[in-house]
């Protein structure tokens, strides 16, 4: 057993940044499921959206975010993001973070949904790597932070309704390790790797959603899964993201016949919101023989492309793809827009449990994440969560002492293959029944298949594969139940049986274990 002032779970930007901030106020255990560099943040190509240019304004960034959220973004949350974001970025720069420069100014990129160039990037197309490496160096050099790699968070410790820490499984030593704390911050990332085609690392299967849900947290907006329009299509290789910034630099989407199709669909063509582009590609694929379309760059300056996107260029080369000509692409599950519901300071509905990063549903994203807002959200709300923990200071020592949180999990190694097969079946269920295009029958059938999986797999015997298998099923059910309830199409959720937006559904769908669904109004407080 271990006790720390702060337990922070997750090594993406939200977890790293929160750890660094929290180390000012106490000792920190930073727990990560694999290596510290295995996260969505690390592989983020685009950049950070923040107002740094004199011709831009927070009002413009606010408007772009609200428009992308399709009526479901909470306005105060968005205002906090765009207002406090530049200050958080400025602090990073003052600490030594280097973004790409041009003529003494930030070299700003343009991505879908933005009406101004405001995307800061580093190393061209490896912004995530650069900023997480920067934060890893800060975290690793702090004597207040202890890093625990290869520990999977499998349960939240609750006593008298208060969070007291986390129960983890050591993936190397195959044993349980228990961490207690006065403050627990979950930053485990998203759940898009529960889908068969995904841009996410294999670890992003929604563990944080499941354990928070089982602990009593409210979970919001789970129907909104953002499918990135342009992942490299190969028959064998894992989906590899082609940053939206490539389209921002002028790349075209063309179908099997060689014709552009986005120009007739949206005024912003290839830079339309991601849900529209992804769905348009999906429809093109349904109408042709090839299971992909092409991203064409043949009309662009090849040397400029090489310099701007060196990492993508190198990846294409390894797959014998000439990036300066055209890239086969297809949509893949990319970002969990919803998640564990928090207030504006990262607090969940369970005392002493904070949530930030992709795992959190802060109200910013609405129905569809605006490109490159996610890294900014990590900074803004990670900062707020730590500062709020200092302000609130709920002493849970008596709860920790009252309940002896001793290790209790076992492992049946013979179930490893069974778990892998379950993971593949759940991925198939979500991809087939709750993918880019959904309908009532598909969703109901998917829910039925998940319940059959639970009956066949879950034994409820306190065994680790049993527990993580149940977690997978919970995440998939949360997505499908929310998608069934929203009988309209909006943002990242498209129902072919209800293809239009419906004003009756301008609310957040909130799920909580053992309770009926609730519908929360969208915050429209800022005019």
Helices and strands as residue ranges (DSSP letters): E 2-9, H 13-22, E 28-31, E 48-49, H 58-68, H 75-95, E 101-102, E 105-106, E 108-109, E 119-120, H 127-140, E 145-148, E 151-159, E 162-170, E 175-186, G 192-194, H 207-214, E 219-220, E 225-232, E 240-241, H 244-248, E 252-254, G 262-264, G 269-271, H 274-286, E 293-296, H 302-308, H 310-318, E 326-336, E 339-341, E 353-355, G 357-359, E 360-361, H 373-392, H 397-402, G 413-415, H 416-433, H 440-457, H 464-485, G 503-505, E 507-511, E 518-521
